[in-house]
Amino acid sequence: MTDTTTHMTNSSADVVNSSSLRERIEEPFMRGGQIALLVLLALVFFLPVAGTLLTAIRTIPDITQNGSWALPLSYEWSNLSLAFMKMLPYLKASAIITLPSVAGTLLVSMMAGYALSRMRFEGRIWMFLVIVSLSFVPVHTQLIPVFKLMSDLGLHDTFWAQIIVHIMRQIPFAVLIMTNFFNTVPGELREAGRIDGASEWTIFQRIYVPVARPALSALIVLEFTWIWNDLLWGLVLTQGAGKKPVTVGILAFQGEYEIAWNMVASGAVIAAIPTLIVFLAFQKHFIRGMTMGSVKG
């Protein structure tokens, strides 16, 4: 009996040692494969950016004769300054459109997410499902009705038309994020506030809003990027140059018979800078905000 037990123990030890040896051998290969995959993905994402940067600092004859991926014969840094001066009115218009749109989306989604997460009322689940389902409605089916509605209200070719449409389009996704995030916040915080005599608005403002900073940071980055980079509604809801966002402004570099590719690329680089700044400013809480609301804890 002792010999059998000893043999079984030795066999188990051999299996463990064999498994540990296999793990030690496979781990470097797995890590190397992960690094190689990340490098490949980085190259795939960086190549278009590199092509845009190269095109932005070249002349039209250089691009025409040598192609888009050749090294510049001369570095025309003045393209960026010239594009910035031409894009300045569009940058101002995009700021006027984007900042209130993001603020309005966050305000509505926070209050709606808190109500759907913490308040118990009849039809709450169905209301949540209806709101979230609106994010799956194709935007192309809304173009004509929204255009006619804004025209009838006298808001066409105004900043208000674009702000209202962007808020309405972004609310369903933002409500989904905020509701899921508030579901992760312990309910005891609300109960403690009620015991102390705090009103519902005070509990929301003083307790839940500060706790929701990671989710708000993630939404700020996403909503700012989506609204700033929107082209479709800028084309549909604007007519005069003073109300067009920066994405529509890039089209101004396209002539009737030719396209100034270096200026288009310069405009694209300049238009991407604000979104990069916003991401860098909120990156500390961005990943945390995207993951905390994914499961209920």
Protein Blocks (a to p, Z undefined) as FASTA:
>chain_A
ZZmmmmmmmmmmmmmmmmmmmmmmmmmmmmmmmmmmmmmmmmmmmmmmmmmmmmmmccfk
lmmmnojkbccfbdcfklmmmmmmmmmmmmmmmmmmmmmmmmmmmmmmmmmmmmmmmpcc
ehklmmmmmmmmmmmpcfklmmmmmmmmmmmnopgoiaklmmmmmmmmmmmmmmmmmmmm
mmmpcfklmmmmmmnopafklmmmmmmmmmmmmmmmmmmmmmmmmmmmpmklmmmmpmbf
klpcfklmmmmmpcfkbccfklmmmmmmmmmmmmmmmmmmmmmmmmmmmmmmmpcZZ
